[in-house]
């Protein structure tokens, strides 16, 4: 009878130890991920960018960083998306802001990261900024020599709410002059 109790105690102890080991492994994984993320954010912040959005694609964490440049006759916004495992941006864009408009000048996604929604997230940030700044329109010129093909580029902008007119894409912001 005593042997049986010890066996039960040993079994309970083994289960408890297994659970403890599992929790310890999970906490170590969380610590490593946190450490990776904090190093990732610090690396990009050192370049003068601020983190504006994080998101996950198939278990990989990404961050979009913004830099606002006031040094020209117009303001320029730079966006860069980084994966936590990479020191190089996987998606880059920039836009110029004039009195009434936001012009998307450049929007590029690394070929191996295309069709994952990174560029669409940049577009959504530009739309949000334009609305907050009460701009009337977002526009840009279509790059006909694009590696994804002009038809795919047009489809991308249409899917993100833009109209195509010749060599240009544009979005009229109807709520630009109302409080958001």
Buried (B, 14 or more C-beta within 10 A) or exposed (E): EEEEEEEEEEEEEEEEEEEEEEEEEEEEEEEEEEEEBEEBBEEBEEEEBEBBBEEEEEEEBBBBBBBEEEEEEEBBBBBBBBBBEBEEBBBBBBBBBEEEBBBBEEBBBBEEBBEBBBBBBBBBBBBEBBBEEBBBBBBBEBBEEBEBEEEEBBEBBEEBEBEBEEEEBBBEBEEBEEEE
